[in-house]
Amino acid sequence: MGIGRHGYGSTGFTVVDVETTGFSPQADRVVEVAAVHVSADGQITGEFCTLINPCRDVGSTRVHGITAADVASAPPFAAAAAAVWQMLTGRVLVAHNASFDKSFLEAEFNRCGASLPPPPVMCTMQMSSHYLAGLRPRTLAACCQAAGIELSGHHIALGDARATARLLACYHSAHRQLTT
């Protein structure tokens, strides 16, 4: 897994999850973002979560449960960008299906005229092929069930980020057992 190798993870991890209006980072927008700080030894040490006003329709409310009324008074991403940036700086970015979350964060930062801090990235979905071998599908729900992790608030950014953080800690524990 490489947790702690070459200094990655020595200052910890930031587990992120975004809820979006759709699947295209170029055309769609973030409607909720959560970031959970995880120490190098797998302990949750801080959290940040906010709804984001996408300045357009919110997309599939049946998936994420977020309505236009929910985001009407929420900040646009540009107003939350500094807090998100601070949560990511100096840490390994972790997500379940990291390419999805990272691509949306990159697109939102680019719309603000900034670049996503260039952290190393780890994907718990990809890591599941090693730590939860043979599991299909490798969705967050399936991985959590296989690892005995409660997934409450699925498709709520903070609930998914917390579950992903616990999944990372599970992988970290398994990794330590393999290397000792």
N, C-alpha and C positions, 0 to 999 in steps of 0.2 A: 504494500500500500504506500509505503514511503512517508508515513507520518513522521515528521521530525528529521527525515533524511535531508542532507545538504542545507540544513537550517530552515527548510520550509516547515511552517507550523511552530517554530520556536517561540514566536510571539502569539501564536494562536490562529484561530480560524474565524471567518465570518460566514455563517450559513445564511444564504439568501433565498427568498421565494418572492415571486411576483405573480399577481393576478392581472390579466390583460383583457383588452377588448376583443382580441382575436389572436391569430397565430403568426402574423407577419410583423416583425419589428419595424419594417419600413412604413407600413400603412397603419398598424394598430398601435395602441398606447397602453401604458401601465395604469391600472386603476387602484392597485394596492401594492405596497412593498414592505417587506419585513426583513430584518437583519438580526441575527442572533450571534453574539460573541461566544466563542467556545475556546477555553484555554488549551494549551498544548497537551494537557492530560485528559481532555474530554469533558470538562465541567463548563456548564453554561454560566457566563459571567456578566452578561448584559443583553438587552434587547432594544430594538427600535422597530416601530411599525406605524404606518400611516396610510390612510386612504389618499388617493391622488385624483384630482379632477383632470380627466383626460381631455377636457374641452371639446368633447364629441360624445356620441352615444357610448354607453358602458359595455356594449357587447352582450354576451350571453349571461344574463342574470341567473338563469337556471343552473349554470356551472358554478360561478363564484358567489352568487347571492347578493352582489352589490348592485344597488339601484341608482338611477340618476339622482334621486333625492339624497342618497347617502353621500354622494361626492359633490353635491351642489356647493357646499361651503368648504370643501377640502382644498388644500393647496395644489397648484399645478406642480409637476415634477420639479421645475426650476426652483421653486421655493423650498423643496425638500432635498434638493441635490446636495447641499453642503452636509446635511446630517447623514445621508447615505454615503457620501464620500468619506466622511470621518469614520464610519463603521467599517469601511473596506480597507482603508489605508494601513499598510504594513502587515497585512494578514493574508492568509490563503483564502480565496473565495471558494466556498463549497456550496453546491446545490444538487438537487436530484434532477437530472437532465440539465446539467450546467450550461450546455450550449444554448438552450432556450432562454434561461434567466439572464445569462451574460449578454446575449444578443439584444435583449430588450433594454437592459441597463445601458449598454453601449449606445443604442439608438437614442435613448432619453438623454444621456449626457451629451451626445452630439447635438441634439436639438437645443441644448443650453449653451452650445459653443465650447464645451469641455470634452475631455477624453476620460474614459473610465480609468481609474488607477490601474496600472498593469500588474495585478497580483498573479501569482501562480493560481491555477484553478484545479479543483478536484471535483469529481462527479460521483456521487454515491450510487447513481444508477449504473454507471460503468463499473464501479468497484464491486457491485453486487455479483457480477459474474465470477468473482474470485471468492468473496465471503459468503455468498448465498448460491453456490454453484448449482446449476440446473434449474433455477427458479424461472418460471415463465408465467405471466409477463413480469417485467421488472419495474412495474409502476411503484410509486411510493407506497401505496396501500398494500400491495403484494409483498414488498420488501419489509415493511413494518410488521405485517402479520407473520411472515416467516421468522423474523428476529424477535418476536414477542414484544413489540413496541406498540403502545396505544397511539392511535392516530385520531385525535379528536379535532374537530373543526377542519376536516379535509376540504381543500380549496379555499381556505381562509389563510392568507399569507403567513400570519404568525403561527397558526397551528401546524402548517406544513413545514415551516422553518424549524420549529421546535422538534417535530418528529424527525426531520432530516438530521438535526444536531444529535438526537439520541441514536440515530442509525450510525452516524459517524463515530460516536463514542463506542458503540457496539463493535464496529469494524476495528477501532483503535485497540479495544480490549482483546479481540481475537488476534490482531497483529502482534501485540505484546506477548501473548501466549505462544505464538508460533516462533518468536525470536528469542525466547528465554529458555 
